[in-house]
Amino acid sequence: MSKKQSIALCGLFVLFILVCAVLNLCWPDREFSPMENRTLAQRPDFSWKGLFSGEWTQDFETYLTDQFPLRDTWVGLKYICERAMLKQENNGIYFAGDRLIARFDPPDETRVEQNFAAIDALAQNTGLPTRFMLVPTSAYIYQDELPANAPSYDQQQLLDRASQLQQAENIPVAQALLDIREEYIYYRTDHHWTTKGAYLAYEAYMKAAGREDEILTQEELEAVKQETPDFCGTLYSQAGARFYEPDTITWYDFPGLTMEQPGKEPTSIYDRSYLDQKDKYSLFFGGNPPALTIRNENPEAHGTLLVVKDSFANSLLPYLAESYEEIYVFDPRYNRTPISEYAAQCGADEILVLYQTGNFAEDVNVGLLSR
């Protein structure tokens, strides 16, 4: 490369940096990214203490990354380049044929053990029948579709540990999901299971609770079935993926079910405003409120169930709500009320703790269930 070419290349690079700097100053900040389905970092307040500690610098770097002009476009271009170079992963998401699968990294064993101990402590402290359901991610169900030599933690270790609970009853669902893995039980572009996958877990719970005769039939479900197409989920966003076929969310518009949140009027368990948004999975209960109550007007419904959960439970709860008079829903990620106190307040007869393996292994809030 000649000297003139080197100077021209350096000039173009400097010009690019200057243009980006000017755009950063002029470009309006966004609070939320629909494509990534997350809140974006805002400009941090300056302080000398934060500057010298490095905290402000780190926060400002995150802010610049999140607010970079045309961020969604650049992420999409990065994906196209990655695929052109035959790469099989982007941002921790594997490209597995027509499916996107999140990488599962080895968890902190100490935290895992603490979280399992918290489940037993919950059962012991409340004295209520407590059942635990650990749901594998799609990396476990479709492990043979992962790229060759792709690192992925063996989730069977977590499932085996769940079977060793002493106070709480473990309800295994992994094998039932594996048995019908060819069916549409996990979304292709999202980390959640579909309502069909959740139905298997619902069956398992109702059998464990001794209410097998109340399990909804396919004919009953078909009568209230609704479908929402064009769903591109969290994995689609995280990978910056393009050209993947969107998913379809199936949901069931059961009559007589309402949900209540503290300080709010009763509403439908489905927030239909999300049908026209990217985050269509928040159709279920409007996302993940810290606490809510589902009530069933059917006089034949009976019992009060407390469900401690992550978002995997959202598509399972409508099934359960058809049998229970009341279901109290508690998300420890956003609710700091001692769970034993909450169980007493709502008069629960039984407790279900439902988590996806990745969330359960990583979430420090699970340990709070021992209070």
N, C-alpha and C positions, 0 to 999 in steps of 0.2 A: 504494500500500500504506500502510495506516494505521500510526501509531506502535505501537499494541498488536500489530498483526500482525507488525511488524518485530521487536518484542521477543520475541514467541512463536516466530518463526522462528529468531532467534538462540539462544533457550533450547533449542530442539530440537536445533540444531547442536551446542551445547556439551554437551548431554546425550548425544548420539551419540558425541562425542569421549571423554567420560568413560566411557561403557559400553565402548567399544573399548579404552580404556586399562586398565580393570579386567579385561576378558577377556584382554588380552595378558599381564597379570600371572598370571592363574589358568590360562590355557589351556596344556595340556601341549605341549612342543615335539615335533616329529616329525623323525626323521632322514631319512625318504625319502617322496616323494610318488608313489604308484602311478599317479595320474592323469597327472602330468607326467613320470613315469619318470625322475626325477633325485633326487640327494641334495640336501637342503635345508640352508641355512646354519644354523649353530649359534651360540649366544650367544658373542661374542668376549670374550676375556680383556681386562680393562681395564688400561691403562697410561697414565701421564701423557705419555710420549713419543708413543704412538699417538694420544692426544687432540690434542696440539698439532700433530702432523703431518697430522691429518685422516684418517689411516688407520683409527683405531678408529671414528670417526664414520661413515665410509663402510661399514665392515663391519657396524656395528650397524644401519644403515639397511637393508642387504641382509637381515640377520637378521630384522628386524621385518617386512619385506615377505614373506619366505618363511614365517614362522611366524604370519602374520596369521590370527586365528580364522576358521574356515569358508572358508579361502582357495579351495578348489575350487568351493564354491558361488558365491562372488563372481566368480570367473573365468567360470563358466558364465553368470551373469547379465549380465556384461559382453558376452559373445558374443551373447546374445539381444538386448541393446540395440543393439549394433553392426549386427546384421542388420536390426533394425526400422528403423534409420536408413538402410538400403540400402547400408551400407558393404561394400566388397569385400575388406577385408583386416583382419586382427587379429594383432598380434605378429609381423608379417613373414610371415604365411601368407595366401595368396590363396584366396578362395572361388570355385572354378572349376566351376560346375555341381555334379555329384555327386562332385567330386574336390577335395582340398585340395592346394595347390602352394606350396612354400616359395619366397619371394622370393630371387633371386640377386643380391647386390650386387657392384659392381665390386671385384675383388681388388687387393691390393697388388702392383703389377707387379714390384717388386724381389724380393719373396718368391717370386712365381711363377717368375721366372727362376732363382732360387737352387734351388728345388725340382726344376726340370727338369735343372739342372746336376748335382744330386745323383744323379739316376737314371743319367745317363751315367757319373758317377764310380763308382757302385756296380758297373756292368758292367765298367769298366776295372780297378778295384781287385781284384775277385774273379776276373776272367778267365773267368767262367762265362757261358754263353748266358743273357742277361737280356732278358725280354720285359715290356713295359709296357702296361697296359690302363687307359685313362681312361674312366670311365663317366659319361655326362651325367645330370643330375638330371631329374626329371619336368618342370621348367620349360622344358627344351629340347625334350623329346619332345612335350609338349602346349602349346607356346607359343601356338598359335592359340586355345586355350581360356582363356588368361589374361584378366582383365578389361581392358576397353579402356584403352589408355594406361598400363597397369601397368608400372612400371619393372622391368626384368629384364636383367641383363648377358648379352651374347651369348657363350654358352659355346663357340661355334664357334672363337673366338680361341684358347681353350685346346686344343681338339682339333687345330687346325692347328699349334699350337706343338709338340704331342706328336709330330706326324709329322716334325719336324725333328731328332729325337734322332739322335745320331751313333754312340754305342756300344751303346745298347739298341735292341731291335726294338719298334716301336710296333705294337700290334694294334688297329685301329679297330673299334669295335662300334656307334657311334652310328647309322650308316645302316641297319644290320641291325635295330636297335630301331625306328627310324622306319618301316621298311617294314611292321612288324606292330603299329603303335601302337594299332590298334583292338582288339587282343587284350589279355588281362589280364597285362601285363608290368610294371606298377608298381602298388603298392598305392594305394588311393584316400585312405587316412587316415594313411599312413606315408611317410617319405622313401625307403625302400628299394625296389629292384626286387623282383619276385616270383621264385619259382624258375623260372618260365617265361622271364622276362627273363634270368636268370642262365644258363639253358641255352644261349641264343644265344652268350653270351660263352664258355661252356665249349666249344661247337663250334668257335668261332674259335681258341681256344687250342690245342685238340687238332690242328687242321689246321696251325697254325703250328709245332707241335712235331713234326710228321711222324707223328702217331699217329691219323690220321683213321679208320683201320679199327677203332679201339677205342671210337669214340663210341657211347654208350648209345642204343639205339633207344627209341622211344615204347612199344613192347610190353614191353621190359625194365623201363622205368620204371613202367608201369601195374601190373606184378606186385607192386611194393613201395610203391605210392602210399598216402600217408596225408594226411588233411585236418584242419585245426584251424580251426573257425569263430570268430566273435565277436572278431576282432582289431581293436582300435582303437589306432592307432600314435601315433608321436611328433607328427605334424602335428595330429592330433585333440587331443592334450594341449596343445600350444603355442598353438593357436588358441582353446582353451577351447570347441572346437566341440561341438555337440550335434546330434542328429537326422541324423547321417550314417550310411549303411549300413555296418556293420562289414565288414572284409575277412576273407578265408579264406586261411590259410597252407597251401600244399601242400608236403609234404616226403616224402622217400623213405627208407624204413627198410632200407637196404642191409645184408645180413648180413656178418659178418666184419670190420667196421670198428670200431676202438676209438681213443680218444684218451688221451693221457697228458700231464699237467702236472707240472712239476718237484716232486718230493716227494709226489706223490699216486698212488694206485692207478689203473690203467687203467679207463676207464668208456666208456659209449656216447658217440658223437659228438652225441647229442641229450640234452638235459637235460629230461626230461618233467615235471619239477616246475613248469616255466613254463607248461605247458598250462592250468593253473588260475589263472594270474596275468594281470595286464593286459599285462605286457611279454612277450607270447608270442613275439616275434622272438628272444628269448634262448634259445628252444628249441635254436637252433643253437649248440652248444659252450658253453652256459651264459653267453653274452655275448661279451666280448672279453678273454680272458686275455692277459697279456703275451707268453706263448709256450706252444705246445702242439705235440704230435706226433701225427699221425694214422697209424695202422698198418693195413695190409690183410693179412689172413691168406691171401688167395687166392694160391697159388704162381705163377699166371700174371701177377700184378701185378709191375711192375718199374720201377726208377728212383727217385731221391730228388729231390723238388722242394722248394724253399724258396719260401714265399709271404709276401711283405711286403704288409701290407694294412690297410684299415679295415674297418668292419662290412659293407660291400657284398660282400666276398668270402665271408661266412659261408654264404650260400645256394648259392654256386658250389662250395665246397670238397668237399661230398659227391660231386658228379659226378667231380671229378678224383681223389678218393681211390679210386675204383673201378679206376683204371688204375695208380696209383703204389704201390709197396711202402711208401714212407714219404713223408709230407708234413710238413715243419717249417713252423710258422706263427709269424710274427713281427709284432707290432703295435708300431711305434716310438712310439706315443703313451704306452705304458706300459713299454717295455723300453729300457734305456739301454746294453745290450751293443753294442759296435761291430759293425755288421752283417757286415763282412768276416770278423771273428773268428768270429761265429756261423755263417756259411756254411761256414767251414773245419771247425768243430766237428761240424756235422751231416753233413758229407760230401755236400753238395748237388751234383747234376749240372747243375741249371738253376735259374733264379730267375724268378718271376713277381711283378711289382709291380702291385697292383690298387688303384685309388682312385676314389672318386666325385669329380667335378670340384670341388665346393665344399670338400670336406675337403682335397683336394690343394692347392688354391689358398691355403687359410688355415692349414694345419697347419705350425707351425714345426719340428715333429719330423721332417718329411720331409728337411729339410736334413741331419739326422744320418746319413742313408744314405751320405753321402760319406766317412764315416770308415772 
